[in-house]
Amino acid sequence: MNRKSANLAIISNNTFEATKAVNLHNYDISSALQTTLEFNELIAIFSTKIANKIPHSAFIYTNTEFDLEVKSGVFTRHSCNYALKVEQQQLGELKLMRNHRFSDSDLRLLETLLCCLIYPLKNATLFHQALKKAYTDPLTQTHNRTSFDDSIKREMSLAIRNTQSLSLIFLDIDHFKAINDTYGHECGDTTLVLSAKWIKESLRDSDIVFRYGGEEFVMLLSGTDASGAELLAERIRASIENHTIAYGMEILKITASLGVSTLRENDTLKSFVQRADKAMYIAKNKGRNQVVVAK
């Protein structure tokens, strides 16, 4: 039996007082949920802590704001589903599953126990919203330089530890200063926004794009060797070249120059980045609108 989604809203003083009482009664659950701000850990803890009270074989938690799906267990026919929110803030949707139907008493108890989860989920939401804002370029909605500095250290460490390929693509929009000088900064901003969009459309789900500064973007490609990175860079270059920008009464054609480097055994962070950056400038010096792979 599928239970239709229900909003669990904690908005009134009376409900809030009831929630505090529930949390005191279920102190073990509430205290365990205060130990993390990660969505996947919160849902796993909640599932484990309520297992004796509400037996279930699996859970699925989705949060569209963060493009997140967390699931675990054996997925079966019967489920109950709750859309969670507090004070008009959406907190995601939780589904529990098992091989026999949830009784009305089970659902009433579950709805009580969900009160323990609401505010930890709200805290996690606020934390990740702040983190997302701190790591996002407001104009292009790509990751920013701060995010790149953190991400590349992590990805280099993972690649070395797991003996996996890791590649970088540096991209610079050709003649960007001339666009700004001729058509104005608003047109320049439009060029950056659309270029970021076309880059994202060319990437795979596992790839990350960052605005490195000005008109420069960087793509971090985990599990990608030199030939794969070159193919992807060429796809990005062609996508940008094949699009046009309509700005006022003007039609603009833009191009980009790209440099590619792949992590080597003796690389430092500095050498890895500088090799891709240098390859990009070689592409510009050779006539622009091309891809150069670092030697």
Residue pairs with C-beta under 8 A, 6 or more apart in sequence:
1 78
1 79
1 101
1 102
2 78
2 79
2 80
2 81
3 79
3 80
3 81
3 82
3 102
3 107
4 81
5 81
5 82
5 83
5 93
6 82
6 83
6 111
7 83
7 84
7 85
8 82
8 83
8 84
8 85
8 86
8 111
8 114
8 115
8 118
9 15
9 85
9 86
9 87
9 88
10 16
10 19
10 86
10 87
10 115
10 118
10 119
11 86
11 87
11 88
18 115
19 115
19 118
19 119
22 112
22 113
22 115
22 116
23 30
23 115
23 116
24 30
26 113
26 116
28 49
29 46
29 49
29 50
29 113
29 116
30 116
32 45
32 49
33 42
33 45
33 46
33 49
33 116
33 117
33 120
34 120
35 41
35 45
36 42
36 45
36 124
37 123
37 124
37 127
37 128
38 124
39 61
39 63
39 66
39 68
39 70
39 92
39 121
39 124
39 128
40 61
40 70
42 117
42 120
42 121
42 124
43 59
43 61
43 70
43 94
44 70
44 72
46 113
46 116
46 117
47 56
47 59
47 72
47 73
47 96
50 110
50 113
53 109
53 113
54 96
54 102
54 106
54 109
54 110
54 113
55 98
56 73
56 96
56 97
56 98
57 73
57 74
57 75
57 76
57 97
57 98
57 99
58 71
58 72
58 73
58 74
58 75
58 76
58 96
58 97
58 98
59 70
59 71
59 72
59 73
59 94
59 95
59 96
59 97
60 69
60 70
60 71
60 75
60 94
60 95
60 97
61 68
61 69
61 70
61 71
61 92
61 93
61 94
61 95
62 68
62 69
62 70
62 92
62 93
63 69
63 91
63 92
63 93
64 90
64 92
65 90
65 92
65 125
65 129
66 128
66 132
68 92
73 97
74 97
75 97
76 97
76 98
76 99
77 97
77 99
78 97
78 98
78 99
78 100
78 101
78 102
79 95
79 96
79 97
79 98
79 102
80 95
80 96
80 102
80 106
80 107
80 110
81 93
81 94
81 95
82 93
82 94
82 95
82 110
82 111
82 114
83 90
83 92
83 93
84 90
84 91
84 92
84 93
84 94
84 114
84 117
84 118
84 121
85 91
86 118
86 119
86 121
86 122
89 122
89 125
91 118
91 121
91 122
91 125
92 121
94 114
94 117
96 102
96 110
102 110
134 146
135 143
135 144
135 146
135 147
135 150
136 142
136 143
136 144
136 147
137 143
137 144
137 210
137 211
139 189
139 192
139 193
139 211
140 192
140 193
140 195
140 196
140 211
141 196
142 196
142 199
142 200
142 209
142 210
142 211
142 217
143 151
143 208
143 209
143 210
143 211
144 210
144 211
145 210
145 211
145 212
145 213
147 210
148 210
148 212
148 218
148 220
151 208
151 210
151 220
152 168
152 220
152 269
152 272
152 273
153 269
155 166
155 220
155 222
156 166
156 263
156 267
156 269
156 272
158 164
158 222
159 165
159 166
159 222
159 263
160 263
164 222
164 223
165 223
165 224
165 225
165 226
165 228
165 262
165 263
166 220
166 221
166 222
166 223
166 224
166 262
166 263
167 221
167 224
167 225
167 226
167 228
167 229
167 260
167 261
167 262
167 263
168 218
168 219
168 220
168 221
168 229
168 260
168 261
168 262
168 272
168 273
168 276
169 218
169 219
169 221
169 229
169 232
169 233
169 236
169 258
169 259
169 260
169 276
170 212
170 216
170 217
170 218
170 258
170 259
170 260
170 276
170 277
170 279
170 280
171 199
171 216
171 217
171 218
171 219
171 233
171 236
171 256
171 257
171 258
171 280
172 215
172 216
172 256
172 257
172 258
172 280
172 284
173 179
173 191
173 192
173 195
173 215
173 240
173 254
173 255
173 256
174 254
174 255
174 256
174 257
174 284
174 288
174 289
175 254
175 288
176 188
176 191
176 214
176 215
179 187
179 188
179 191
179 252
179 254
180 187
180 188
183 247
183 248
183 250
183 252
187 245
187 247
187 252
190 245
190 247
191 215
191 245
191 252
191 254
192 211
192 215
194 243
194 245
195 217
195 240
195 254
195 256
196 209
196 211
196 217
198 236
198 239
198 240
198 243
199 209
199 217
199 219
199 236
199 239
199 240
200 209
201 239
202 232
202 235
202 236
202 239
203 209
203 219
203 232
203 236
204 232
206 221
206 222
206 223
207 219
207 220
207 221
207 222
207 224
207 232
208 219
208 220
209 217
209 218
209 219
210 217
210 218
210 219
210 220
211 217
212 218
218 276
219 232
219 233
219 236
221 228
221 229
221 232
224 232
224 262
225 262
226 260
226 262
226 293
229 260
229 262
229 293
230 260
230 291
230 293
233 258
233 260
233 291
234 291
236 256
236 258
237 255
237 256
237 258
237 289
237 290
237 291
240 254
240 255
240 256
241 253
241 254
241 255
241 256
241 289
243 254
244 251
244 252
244 253
245 251
245 252
245 253
245 254
246 252
255 288
255 289
256 289
257 280
257 281
257 283
257 284
257 288
257 289
257 290
257 292
258 280
258 283
258 290
258 291
258 292
259 275
259 276
259 277
259 278
259 279
259 280
259 281
259 282
259 283
259 291
259 292
259 293
259 294
260 276
260 279
260 291
260 292
260 293
260 294
261 272
261 273
261 275
261 276
261 279
261 293
261 294
262 294
263 272
264 271
264 272
275 294
276 294
278 294
279 292
279 293
279 294
280 292
282 292
283 290
283 291
283 292
286 292
